[in-house]
Amino acid sequence: MRIARSRSFSKALTWFLGAITISLALAVMSTPIGISEIINWVHEVFGSTFIFLYSALVLLALYSWLRIQEANLNSSIQRVWFEVGMHSGNGVATLGLTYTLLGISIGIADLSERELSPDTIREIIGNLTAHFSMAFLTSVVGVPTAAVLRALLSVTGLRIQSRALNI
């Protein structure tokens, strides 16, 4: 039992790291900047907390997806892992939307604390756009990722159910 869990986690980590590697390769091929600059930009825009929570939820969804496939048609265990995976996918969407609202709130709070004058407007607008950039990029990343994870789980669950019913 522990070996299966360990194997599933290793596979989930492999899928996750593979997706990151492919994404980085595509980013390097389509932009003139290198890997280290891309990684620095991702860390600067999204922040450590978002990256950690996003990674944990995606890994949990992938782990659940693999556990569904390895449940040997035990429908109660498959159902539990399906629910865990779906909630993880929903958590990714919720995380993206929450950080969107957080970024907008921080930007507006920063704007309200500063005095607008011709001398400060450039700096204020720069800070505001930085917060809004983080805000909207978290949704741009979180919502589609959640949709892909939920689709992966739903299609896999349906495929296993139909196989069990010999459809």
ChimeraX attribute file (.defattr): number of C-alpha atoms within 10 A of each C-alpha:
attribute: neighborCount
match mode: 1-to-1
recipient: residues
	/A:1	6
	/A:2	7
	/A:3	8
	/A:4	13
	/A:5	14
	/A:6	12
	/A:7	15
	/A:8	20
	/A:9	19
	/A:10	13
	/A:11	16
	/A:12	22
	/A:13	18
	/A:14	14
	/A:15	15
	/A:16	16
	/A:17	13
	/A:18	12
	/A:19	12
	/A:20	12
	/A:21	12
	/A:22	11
	/A:23	12
	/A:24	16
	/A:25	13
	/A:26	11
	/A:27	15
	/A:28	16
	/A:29	11
	/A:30	9
	/A:31	9
	/A:32	7
	/A:33	11
	/A:34	13
	/A:35	12
	/A:36	10
	/A:37	11
	/A:38	15
	/A:39	12
	/A:40	11
	/A:41	12
	/A:42	14
	/A:43	14
	/A:44	12
	/A:45	18
	/A:46	19
	/A:47	13
	/A:48	12
	/A:49	10
	/A:50	16
	/A:51	13
	/A:52	11
	/A:53	14
	/A:54	23
	/A:55	15
	/A:56	14
	/A:57	21
	/A:58	23
	/A:59	23
	/A:60	22
	/A:61	30
	/A:62	26
	/A:63	25
	/A:64	25
	/A:65	26
	/A:66	23
	/A:67	23
	/A:68	24
	/A:69	18
	/A:70	15
	/A:71	15
	/A:72	11
	/A:73	14
	/A:74	11
	/A:75	15
	/A:76	10
	/A:77	15
	/A:78	22
	/A:79	14
	/A:80	14
	/A:81	24
	/A:82	24
	/A:83	15
	/A:84	17
	/A:85	29
	/A:86	24
	/A:87	17
	/A:88	24
	/A:89	30
	/A:90	21
	/A:91	20
	/A:92	29
	/A:93	23
	/A:94	16
	/A:95	21
	/A:96	27
	/A:97	21
	/A:98	16
	/A:99	20
	/A:100	23
	/A:101	17
	/A:102	16
	/A:103	24
	/A:104	21
	/A:105	15
	/A:106	17
	/A:107	22
	/A:108	14
	/A:109	12
	/A:110	14
	/A:111	15
	/A:112	10
	/A:113	8
	/A:114	11
	/A:115	11
	/A:116	14
	/A:117	9
	/A:118	7
	/A:119	9
	/A:120	11
	/A:121	13
	/A:122	12
	/A:123	11
	/A:124	18
	/A:125	14
	/A:126	11
	/A:127	16
	/A:128	19
	/A:129	15
	/A:130	16
	/A:131	22
	/A:132	22
	/A:133	17
	/A:134	23
	/A:135	25
	/A:136	18
	/A:137	18
	/A:138	26
	/A:139	21
	/A:140	15
	/A:141	15
	/A:142	25
	/A:143	21
	/A:144	14
	/A:145	19
	/A:146	25
	/A:147	16
	/A:148	12
	/A:149	21
	/A:150	21
	/A:151	14
	/A:152	17
	/A:153	25
	/A:154	16
	/A:155	11
	/A:156	17
	/A:157	20
	/A:158	11
	/A:159	14
	/A:160	18
	/A:161	15
	/A:162	11
	/A:163	11
	/A:164	12
	/A:165	8
	/A:166	7
	/A:167	7
